[in-house]
Amino acid sequence: MKMQTHDLKTWPEYFRAVEIGAKTFEIRNNDRNFKLDDFLKLREYDPRTMKYTGNELRAKITYITNFNQPTGQLVMGIVVQNSTVN
């Protein structure tokens, strides 16, 4: 099965937490059919300016669960593979 890369908008406070290793998960609606071993391209987005900052992280999905989540939502364990940060 082919792994996919999912392009995701991420607000600065969450982006920074992933970047420094404090946040090792993503909680998202499963509107993209996320799968184990897929990749997330987290693109930092500033909601005040409504623009992308140019900072990006690539993370691999290492775990997925929907335990105790609202319908259609899931939690993904992630490991950062690389980053492009200004």
ChimeraX attribute file (.defattr): number of C-alpha atoms within 10 A of each C-alpha:
attribute: neighborCount
match mode: 1-to-1
recipient: residues
	/A:1	3
	/A:2	6
	/A:3	11
	/A:4	15
	/A:5	15
	/A:6	16
	/A:7	14
	/A:8	15
	/A:9	15
	/A:10	21
	/A:11	17
	/A:12	17
	/A:13	12
	/A:14	14
	/A:15	19
	/A:16	16
	/A:17	12
	/A:18	20
	/A:19	17
	/A:20	10
	/A:21	11
	/A:22	10
	/A:23	15
	/A:24	17
	/A:25	18
	/A:26	17
	/A:27	14
	/A:28	15
	/A:29	15
	/A:30	14
	/A:31	8
	/A:32	10
	/A:33	9
	/A:34	20
	/A:35	15
	/A:36	15
	/A:37	17
	/A:38	17
	/A:39	22
	/A:40	23
	/A:41	19
	/A:42	22
	/A:43	22
	/A:44	23
	/A:45	21
	/A:46	15
	/A:47	11
	/A:48	7
	/A:49	8
	/A:50	8
	/A:51	10
	/A:52	16
	/A:53	15
	/A:54	11
	/A:55	17
	/A:56	24
	/A:57	21
	/A:58	20
	/A:59	24
	/A:60	19
	/A:61	22
	/A:62	16
	/A:63	14
	/A:64	18
	/A:65	12
	/A:66	14
	/A:67	10
	/A:68	9
	/A:69	13
	/A:70	9
	/A:71	10
	/A:72	10
	/A:73	15
	/A:74	18
	/A:75	19
	/A:76	20
	/A:77	17
	/A:78	23
	/A:79	19
	/A:80	19
	/A:81	11
	/A:82	13
	/A:83	15
	/A:84	10
	/A:85	11
	/A:86	7
